[in-house]
Amino acid sequence: MKRSVAAGMIALGVSILLLFFLNLLLGSVSIPAGQVWKVIWGGEASNPIWGNIVLKSRFPQALTALVAGSGLAVAGLQMQTVFRNPLAGPSVLGVSSGASLGVAFVVLLSGRLGGVALSHLGYMGEVAMTVSAIIGALAIMLLIVWVAQKVRGNVTLLIIGVMIGYVATAIIGVLKFFSAEEDVRAYVVWGLGSFARVSGGQVMTFVIIMAILLPLSFLLVKTLNLLLLGDGYARNLGLNVRRARMWVIVCAGVLVAIVTAYCGPISFLGLAVPHLCRGIFRTSDHRVLMPASLLAGAALALLCNLIARMPGFEGALPVNSVTALIGAPVVAVVLFKRRKEDTGE
């Protein structure tokens, strides 16, 4: 078992390296592989434009996809475990809706109240959208944490989170109705999700924040394994279930909030990757599933980013469209195969 797990982890690690290099190599501009390799190791490409494309466009985009995919996959695994619901995803508690609501207030009201569309402010507009998304997401997360201390049932908390998402969507709809067409378009583009939105100094800030949060999430591995046993068994083993549930929700919520703030609402990765890892590694042990989800999330995000800007496309396809088109069939195949093996058919 340990040998197969190690082999699976190594395979995921190799796939990440390969997909990362392909993200640097492939795009609307054809760059020889030797030139890309030379730029990676600090050399200068024969064409200066190639070096700028690799270092200032493709590398930040690939790095963002890698980190964002890892964060969403880990958050999705935590949510599915704490709620014991296979359909629970990173956005189930309305954190993504909170981020969208924060951006909606800034983007949709900027032109109406300030007279200048946020999309005209360039870098400052991007920073304003990121900050507003973080504020909106963390505000909803604090509300959810407060509710989690008041209610006992996971189902009740899940329903409240869904209702918060509906309320946020309704408010966004009202803001759209009274906003200028240009502001609505800017908000819709943000809502499609993109790994290319993070650039410049924002990339390092995003990577550093996630590099701190992801290792901290591994401190909850033992807690998640205990929660799998059920509340009764977990209490008998000395776990404070309510406090444990709150910490898992906080961890997943912060991961989702940061990723959504920088990349927009990226759908399906957090829902699909945990199922994919359970199907591959045949285990519910979070000592295996956490690192596996982190690696698989990074690999799948890199694959989706690569497909979104394949050669031949002008610009890039919406990442959300690609994640659903790639992730849904993969998860369906894994689940059907697992069910077939369990029933012995």
WOZI-V236930 format. One record per residue. N is the residue number from 1. RES is the residue in three letters. PHI is phi in degrees with one decimal (* if undefined). PSI is psi in whole degrees, 0 to 359 (999 if undefined). Layout:
# WOZI-V236930
n=[N & N]
res=[RES & RES]
phi=[PHI & PHI]
psi=[PSI & PSI]
This chain:
# WOZI-V236930
n=[1 & 2 & 3 & 4 & 5 & 6 & 7 & 8 & 9 & 10 & 11 & 12 & 13 & 14 & 15 & 16 & 17 & 18 & 19 & 20 & 21 & 22 & 23 & 24 & 25 & 26 & 27 & 28 & 29 & 30 & 31 & 32 & 33 & 34 & 35 & 36 & 37 & 38 & 39 & 40 & 41 & 42 & 43 & 44 & 45 & 46 & 47 & 48 & 49 & 50 & 51 & 52 & 53 & 54 & 55 & 56 & 57 & 58 & 59 & 60 & 61 & 62 & 63 & 64 & 65 & 66 & 67 & 68 & 69 & 70 & 71 & 72 & 73 & 74 & 75 & 76 & 77 & 78 & 79 & 80 & 81 & 82 & 83 & 84 & 85 & 86 & 87 & 88 & 89 & 90 & 91 & 92 & 93 & 94 & 95 & 96 & 97 & 98 & 99 & 100 & 101 & 102 & 103 & 104 & 105 & 106 & 107 & 108 & 109 & 110 & 111 & 112 & 113 & 114 & 115 & 116 & 117 & 118 & 119 & 120 & 121 & 122 & 123 & 124 & 125 & 126 & 127 & 128 & 129 & 130 & 131 & 132 & 133 & 134 & 135 & 136 & 137 & 138 & 139 & 140 & 141 & 142 & 143 & 144 & 145 & 146 & 147 & 148 & 149 & 150 & 151 & 152 & 153 & 154 & 155 & 156 & 157 & 158 & 159 & 160 & 161 & 162 & 163 & 164 & 165 & 166 & 167 & 168 & 169 & 170 & 171 & 172 & 173 & 174 & 175 & 176 & 177 & 178 & 179 & 180 & 181 & 182 & 183 & 184 & 185 & 186 & 187 & 188 & 189 & 190 & 191 & 192 & 193 & 194 & 195 & 196 & 197 & 198 & 199 & 200 & 201 & 202 & 203 & 204 & 205 & 206 & 207 & 208 & 209 & 210 & 211 & 212 & 213 & 214 & 215 & 216 & 217 & 218 & 219 & 220 & 221 & 222 & 223 & 224 & 225 & 226 & 227 & 228 & 229 & 230 & 231 & 232 & 233 & 234 & 235 & 236 & 237 & 238 & 239 & 240 & 241 & 242 & 243 & 244 & 245 & 246 & 247 & 248 & 249 & 250 & 251 & 252 & 253 & 254 & 255 & 256 & 257 & 258 & 259 & 260 & 261 & 262 & 263 & 264 & 265 & 266 & 267 & 268 & 269 & 270 & 271 & 272 & 273 & 274 & 275 & 276 & 277 & 278 & 279 & 280 & 281 & 282 & 283 & 284 & 285 & 286 & 287 & 288 & 289 & 290 & 291 & 292 & 293 & 294 & 295 & 296 & 297 & 298 & 299 & 300 & 301 & 302 & 303 & 304 & 305 & 306 & 307 & 308 & 309 & 310 & 311 & 312 & 313 & 314 & 315 & 316 & 317 & 318 & 319 & 320 & 321 & 322 & 323 & 324 & 325 & 326 & 327 & 328 & 329 & 330 & 331 & 332 & 333 & 334 & 335 & 336 & 337 & 338 & 339 & 340 & 341 & 342 & 343 & 344 & 345]
res=[MET & LYS & ARG & SER & VAL & ALA & ALA & GLY & MET & ILE & ALA & LEU & GLY & VAL & SER & ILE & LEU & LEU & LEU & PHE & PHE & LEU & ASN & LEU & LEU & LEU & GLY & SER & VAL & SER & ILE & PRO & ALA & GLY & GLN & VAL & TRP & LYS & VAL & ILE & TRP & GLY & GLY & GLU & ALA & SER & ASN & PRO & ILE & TRP & GLY & ASN & ILE & VAL & LEU & LYS & SER & ARG & PHE & PRO & GLN & ALA & LEU & THR & ALA & LEU & VAL & ALA & GLY & SER & GLY & LEU & ALA & VAL & ALA & GLY & LEU & GLN & MET & GLN & THR & VAL & PHE & ARG & ASN & PRO & LEU & ALA & GLY & PRO & SER & VAL & LEU & GLY & VAL & SER & SER & GLY & ALA & SER & LEU & GLY & VAL & ALA & PHE & VAL & VAL & LEU & LEU & SER & GLY & ARG & LEU & GLY & GLY & VAL & ALA & LEU & SER & HIS & LEU & GLY & TYR & MET & GLY & GLU & VAL & ALA & MET & THR & VAL & SER & ALA & ILE & ILE & GLY & ALA & LEU & ALA & ILE & MET & LEU & LEU & ILE & VAL & TRP & VAL & ALA & GLN & LYS & VAL & ARG & GLY & ASN & VAL & THR & LEU & LEU & ILE & ILE & GLY & VAL & MET & ILE & GLY & TYR & VAL & ALA & THR & ALA & ILE & ILE & GLY & VAL & LEU & LYS & PHE & PHE & SER & ALA & GLU & GLU & ASP & VAL & ARG & ALA & TYR & VAL & VAL & TRP & GLY & LEU & GLY & SER & PHE & ALA & ARG & VAL & SER & GLY & GLY & GLN & VAL & MET & THR & PHE & VAL & ILE & ILE & MET & ALA & ILE & LEU & LEU & PRO & LEU & SER & PHE & LEU & LEU & VAL & LYS & THR & LEU & ASN & LEU & LEU & LEU & LEU & GLY & ASP & GLY & TYR & ALA & ARG & ASN & LEU & GLY & LEU & ASN & VAL & ARG & ARG & ALA & ARG & MET & TRP & VAL & ILE & VAL & CYS & ALA & GLY & VAL & LEU & VAL & ALA & ILE & VAL & THR & ALA & TYR & CYS & GLY & PRO & ILE & SER & PHE & LEU & GLY & LEU & ALA & VAL & PRO & HIS & LEU & CYS & ARG & GLY & ILE & PHE & ARG & THR & SER & ASP & HIS & ARG & VAL & LEU & MET & PRO & ALA & SER & LEU & LEU & ALA & GLY & ALA & ALA & LEU & ALA & LEU & LEU & CYS & ASN & LEU & ILE & ALA & ARG & MET & PRO & GLY & PHE & GLU & GLY & ALA & LEU & PRO & VAL & ASN & SER & VAL & THR & ALA & LEU & ILE & GLY & ALA & PRO & VAL & VAL & ALA & VAL & VAL & LEU & PHE & LYS & ARG & ARG & LYS & GLU & ASP & THR & GLY & GLU]
phi=[* & -64.3 & -66.6 & -68.3 & -64.7 & -61.2 & -63.4 & -64.3 & -64.5 & -63.4 & -62.2 & -64.5 & -62.7 & -64.8 & -63.6 & -63.6 & -60.9 & -64.6 & -66.9 & -63.6 & -65.3 & -64.6 & -64.5 & -78.9 & -85.9 & -97.4 & 170.9 & -66.3 & -104.2 & -80.2 & -125.0 & -58.6 & -61.1 & -62.2 & -70.0 & -63.5 & -61.9 & -65.0 & -66.2 & -58.9 & -91.2 & 90.9 & -82.4 & -110.0 & -72.1 & -63.8 & -113.8 & -57.6 & -64.0 & -61.4 & -61.4 & -65.4 & -63.1 & -67.5 & -80.7 & -101.7 & -122.1 & -73.5 & -64.4 & -60.0 & -66.8 & -66.4 & -64.7 & -63.3 & -60.7 & -59.5 & -71.4 & -64.9 & -61.2 & -63.1 & -63.6 & -67.7 & -66.8 & -65.0 & -63.1 & -63.8 & -61.7 & -63.4 & -65.3 & -64.4 & -76.3 & -68.4 & -97.4 & 49.3 & -133.4 & -67.4 & -96.0 & -73.4 & -130.2 & -59.2 & -95.2 & -66.8 & -94.9 & 84.8 & -65.1 & -63.3 & -64.8 & -64.1 & -63.1 & -63.1 & -66.2 & -61.2 & -66.1 & -62.0 & -60.6 & -76.1 & -73.4 & -76.9 & -97.5 & -64.4 & -71.3 & -71.3 & -95.1 & -93.3 & 82.5 & -127.8 & -66.8 & -63.3 & -65.1 & -86.6 & -92.3 & 62.5 & -60.9 & -63.5 & -65.7 & -64.1 & -63.4 & -62.4 & -65.9 & -63.4 & -63.5 & -65.9 & -66.0 & -62.7 & -62.3 & -63.5 & -66.9 & -69.2 & -63.9 & -65.7 & -64.7 & -63.0 & -62.7 & -65.5 & -62.5 & -63.5 & -65.4 & -61.5 & -78.4 & -96.6 & -112.0 & -101.4 & -78.8 & -65.8 & -64.6 & -61.4 & -63.4 & -63.4 & -64.6 & -61.9 & -61.7 & -63.6 & -64.4 & -61.0 & -61.4 & -64.7 & -62.6 & -60.7 & -63.2 & -64.6 & -64.5 & -62.3 & -61.6 & -64.9 & -62.7 & -61.7 & -62.1 & -98.9 & -102.1 & -70.4 & -60.8 & -65.8 & -68.0 & -62.6 & -62.5 & -61.6 & -69.5 & -63.2 & -62.8 & -62.1 & -69.0 & -73.8 & 79.9 & -161.8 & -86.6 & -88.9 & -71.7 & -82.9 & -148.6 & 61.2 & -67.6 & -64.0 & -62.2 & -65.3 & -61.3 & -61.3 & -65.1 & -64.4 & -60.9 & -69.8 & -66.4 & -85.0 & -72.2 & -64.2 & -62.5 & -64.2 & -65.6 & -71.6 & -68.5 & -95.3 & -59.9 & -63.0 & -61.1 & -65.7 & -63.9 & -68.6 & -64.8 & -63.7 & -74.7 & 104.0 & -62.9 & -63.1 & -63.9 & -62.5 & -64.7 & -63.3 & -90.1 & 94.2 & -90.3 & -80.6 & -62.2 & -63.9 & -66.6 & -62.0 & -60.8 & -63.9 & -66.1 & -65.4 & -64.2 & -62.8 & -61.5 & -64.4 & -63.6 & -66.5 & -59.3 & -65.2 & -61.4 & -67.7 & -63.7 & -65.2 & -62.8 & -89.5 & -114.4 & 85.1 & -73.2 & -93.1 & -94.0 & 78.4 & -60.1 & -66.5 & -80.9 & -81.8 & -61.6 & -58.2 & -63.5 & -61.6 & -69.9 & -63.3 & -69.4 & -77.2 & -95.6 & 53.6 & -152.4 & -112.3 & -74.1 & -72.3 & -65.3 & -98.2 & -67.3 & -63.5 & -64.9 & -65.1 & -64.7 & -59.8 & -71.0 & -66.9 & -63.0 & -63.2 & -64.6 & -68.1 & -65.3 & -64.0 & -63.9 & -65.0 & -65.8 & -65.3 & -67.2 & -63.4 & -128.5 & -62.7 & -56.4 & 108.0 & -90.6 & -85.7 & 81.8 & -149.1 & -76.8 & -61.4 & -62.8 & -60.1 & -65.7 & -70.1 & -60.9 & -70.8 & -66.2 & -85.0 & -73.9 & -61.1 & -62.4 & -62.1 & -65.0 & -61.1 & -62.8 & -62.2 & -67.1 & -65.0 & -65.0 & -66.5 & -65.4 & -63.6 & -71.0 & -67.7 & -86.1 & 74.3 & -83.3]
psi=[313 & 324 & 320 & 323 & 315 & 318 & 319 & 318 & 318 & 319 & 318 & 318 & 317 & 319 & 324 & 313 & 316 & 313 & 325 & 316 & 320 & 327 & 328 & 332 & 316 & 146 & 189 & 334 & 125 & 122 & 129 & 145 & 322 & 323 & 321 & 316 & 321 & 318 & 321 & 321 & 19 & 3 & 179 & 132 & 155 & 333 & 116 & 331 & 322 & 317 & 319 & 319 & 315 & 311 & 325 & 348 & 298 & 319 & 311 & 323 & 316 & 319 & 320 & 316 & 316 & 311 & 318 & 317 & 320 & 314 & 317 & 322 & 317 & 317 & 320 & 319 & 317 & 317 & 316 & 328 & 313 & 330 & 353 & 45 & 118 & 345 & 0 & 134 & 180 & 332 & 9 & 332 & 9 & 10 & 316 & 322 & 324 & 318 & 318 & 322 & 319 & 316 & 322 & 317 & 319 & 313 & 312 & 337 & 348 & 314 & 325 & 317 & 320 & 344 & 356 & 123 & 140 & 330 & 343 & 354 & 359 & 233 & 320 & 325 & 320 & 318 & 318 & 321 & 318 & 313 & 317 & 324 & 318 & 315 & 314 & 316 & 316 & 328 & 315 & 322 & 319 & 322 & 317 & 319 & 319 & 318 & 321 & 332 & 342 & 332 & 154 & 321 & 138 & 325 & 318 & 315 & 322 & 316 & 318 & 319 & 318 & 319 & 321 & 319 & 319 & 319 & 315 & 318 & 321 & 317 & 319 & 321 & 320 & 317 & 321 & 320 & 324 & 8 & 162 & 153 & 322 & 321 & 321 & 318 & 317 & 322 & 319 & 319 & 318 & 320 & 344 & 341 & 140 & 137 & 352 & 354 & 331 & 124 & 166 & 223 & 340 & 329 & 310 & 322 & 313 & 313 & 318 & 316 & 313 & 328 & 337 & 317 & 320 & 313 & 325 & 328 & 336 & 345 & 345 & 8 & 311 & 319 & 317 & 321 & 322 & 321 & 333 & 333 & 346 & 156 & 321 & 309 & 320 & 319 & 319 & 334 & 7 & 12 & 131 & 99 & 316 & 316 & 319 & 316 & 320 & 317 & 322 & 318 & 319 & 314 & 310 & 320 & 318 & 319 & 313 & 320 & 314 & 315 & 316 & 323 & 320 & 328 & 353 & 175 & 104 & 116 & 160 & 329 & 313 & 333 & 321 & 317 & 315 & 320 & 319 & 318 & 321 & 321 & 325 & 315 & 353 & 47 & 157 & 7 & 120 & 346 & 336 & 316 & 325 & 304 & 326 & 317 & 320 & 313 & 316 & 323 & 318 & 315 & 316 & 323 & 319 & 320 & 315 & 321 & 323 & 316 & 324 & 334 & 43 & 153 & 138 & 337 & 137 & 118 & 223 & 149 & 157 & 132 & 323 & 323 & 318 & 318 & 320 & 318 & 326 & 316 & 320 & 310 & 322 & 312 & 319 & 316 & 315 & 315 & 318 & 319 & 319 & 319 & 320 & 320 & 324 & 324 & 348 & 22 & 999]
